[in-house]
Amino acid sequence: MSPKLDVWQGTLALMVLKTLQTLGPLHGYGIARRIEQTSGDLLSVNYGTLYPALLKLEQEGSISSDWGVSDNNRKAKYYRLTRAGRKQLEREAQDWEQATAILARFLSARRESA
Amino acid sequence: MRSLRAWLLRFTNLFRRRANEADFSAELDSHLELHIADNLRAGMSPTEARRQALLRLGGIEPIKELHRERRGLPFFDSFFQDLRFALRMLRKSPGFTAVAVLTLALGIGANTAIFSAVYASLLRPLPFKDPGRLVSIMKRNPPRGWVRNANSAAELLAWRAGARAWEDVATWKQKSCVLTGGNPEELPCEGISGNLFSLLGVPALYGSNTFPASEDKSAAARFTILSHALWKQRFGADETIVGRVIRVNGSDVVVVGVMPAGFPHLYAAPYLDVPDLWVSGPGLTPQNTWNDYYAVGRLRPGSSLQQAQEEMDNASIALEQRIPEVSGWRAQLFPLRVLISGDTRLALLVLFGAATFVLLIACVNVANLLLSRGAARAGEFAVRTALGAAKARLVRQVLVENLLISFSAGGLGILLAVLGARGLAAVAPAYLLRSAPGLGAAVNPGILGFAILMALATTLLFGLVPAIHTASPRLVDAMKQVSRGASHSVHARRLRAVLVVSEIALALVLLAGAGLMARTLAALVRVNFGFEPGHVLAVRVPLVGVRYSTSKAQSEFWRRLIASVEALPGVECASVSRGLPVGGWAGQSFATAENPHPPAGQVPDANYIVVGPDYFRVLHIPLRRGRAFDAHDTQAAPHVAIVNEELARSQWPGQDPLGKRLHPVEDFPWMTVVGVAANVLTQGPEGGAHPELYVPFEQYPFVIAPHDFVLRAVPGMDPANFARSVEEQVHRIDRDLPVSDVQTLDQAVAAERRDARMVMALLAGFAGLALLLSAVGIYSVLSFSVAQRTREIGMRIALGAQNRDILRLVVGSGLRLALLGISIGVAAALALTRLLSDFLFGVQPADPVTFVAVGATLGACSLLACYVPAHRAARLDPLVALRYE
């Protein structure tokens, strides 16, 4: 089994927001699973950091939470994206794309000169 | 925005810890269940599914801890923990808490009360526009020892013209205004130049704050501005008053404005009367050399006091050429703040110092208490240290306990300060109240801030050392519960000894100050003023209006009044004068026949006292030579005068003053000296004797009527009883005359001692507190050490020590500390009481009687405080004591 990468700093929030946008309201466990699956099981979510991250997003008003019942009839706390969260997601996704584009260009430029 | 919201939520979470904990536990439970369900679906056995899920989740407690940290504010969390714990600890020992809080509250209260006076008098900015540029203009004559004199119009005009440093100069003159048309009232008022209020930058509430133009030139008061108080009391707060004509001193005057409520009299020295109204004029004339104008100037931006002084000195030198009477006089400038509070500054600072001493003693006492408590809690702290509590955390916890004590004390202290400030206002001399409006009023933010600062500072002062000491127990000793004396060893004992010695030293300084002030007050009471104030009533009856424009009419009035009052049963005799023999001096120049033209600058002056015939009899002023005035000394008779011994000594040393001649001004007839009166201390007990000249009121050349009516009651009769009947007699003669300032001379003399009384009352209060607190301090230290040494003492008794030996042992150890404290205190007091020398009278700052008495008092108190624990120790039952743990 190849060693999994930890989710690196600052990107967990973005992934959480994106997940909630794609799948709608979801509980913490589901969010973690979804992130791991989307990464093709390359990433491993540390639950110790996931819950404080969710709490932070909630305190900042990007997501809200509520107790609900899962598909197979289990009680779980569901998180949903708020309007502010949607805006934040848009903004951060854009920033991230820009950042990766710049980095990609930077890296390719370096190959040329070499 | 977002993070602010987050902080707010985190803050509110501090208060819903339990609900949050439960919620997150449930969330983790559901997380596990969901994971287990997934694992089961993937085909694991139930046990394996659960094991894998738990493994993947990791440690539950660390996750909860992380979540908790994000949820609330971790620092506050532990702070609240400390706070709750501290509250519990303090509740568990209510005696300790009460003593500590009360002790500190007294210290903080005393300090805050005095600070409120310091703030009102010295710190609060003057309520004028740009007050830093306002300067009070007075004059002085150093060769003749005159300072802070009022100015003459001639000088003010010369200074204003000659000094470019002034942006503007406003002038005023003290007057008295009698309002008629309705109930006649005599009120203090000022004749002012029209620019006074605009120079100060204070607008009127209604109408204008200045007079219609050209008014400065006129000598007559034609316009007036009312104070808010007068407007409310006399004119029923009539908003349409502007433009109305009222009667002032018998003429019609137009009201042009009303000043706002609380407009303070802080442009003038606090010993001047606060006016109820201001009238226009009189204008300055260049030949007028009467010294009765006060002035306040506003410096141009960028100009300095020194520049103004130089320019004005040059103008004075030029003026001397034209008007020789002003030779030797130079302007004396004070920034307004210095003029206002200069006289009270020292008294307030001394009292503030004394209050600080009380606070220090309180801190020392509480520190001592905390040390004893720390010893009792050594075991608790040792256990916590052994369990891994960090030292910083323990110190913090002790500090939080202390903080709780000092803030409770601060709250209580503010209450005490409010009461104290009111008490201070009650004993404060009038000039302090005038220079510090708002003294004794409710607490303001500045004073509140000060009290909080005090509370914080005291926490550090009394709390830090014991906190560190308590929080670093000697682990092994404490755990082994070796006798408590040993665990709380030499170091702590020495610390407590230092604290007790310093508090006794502080108390001695305060006691010495109070003792010196008490001796001062006693000396002041014993002072022979040269007259007999007992049984004398003084009433002010100004003769105003056209009816009394001639001295004949005035004499007529006084003759009638004196006759009718003397007819009252219980009145021994009555008379009239201008000026009472207390609280003032109105110098005026004169020349003698021997030296008719003294060179300018060397003209002698004397206090002119215009009196009725029986004045000397009423006041019991002894006549040393010659005769008193009598009914024959009328306007038509040859002019006569009575001089005091000081005038006779200075003008005719070694000669017989009877028959000598003198006169006030060139064109006034010579007066022949017919009597010599004993000196009277008109300028107060410290003022000494000054030349005084008594003139019969019918012969006085200037139309300044005598207005102080005095009567002597027969022995055994309270003179105050006659206040009512004198007023009736006045109104029987003239219904329009106001009667004011009714006082017995005893009261007037006591008023002279008011500032000594205030300083003494407060110092005595502080010293009493200090004495009490330091006695408590010695007592608690000795009780503690007796408790610690119980086994040792038991051993001594078992080995044959007598009661007497044990008493000597304990009392001796306490007295050693007391004596050391007293000697240090005496040294400190010798250095510090010099600051009091301005307030002392008839006693030296290093007065041996005071110091011995004070030292003995403190020693006796200490002995008493030592005796109680010593007695307890001596009565120990050795059997019990040896088993004592």
Interface residues (C-beta under 8 A of the other chain):
Chain A: H27 G28 Y29 G30 R33 N46 Y47 G48 T49 Y51 P52 L55 K56 Q59 E60 G61 W67 S70 N72 R74 K75 A76 K77 A84
Chain B: R2 S3 R5 A6 L9 R10 D23 F24 A26 E27 L28 S30 H31 E33 L34 H35 A37 D38 R56 L57 G58 G59 P62 I63 L66 H67 E69 R70 R71
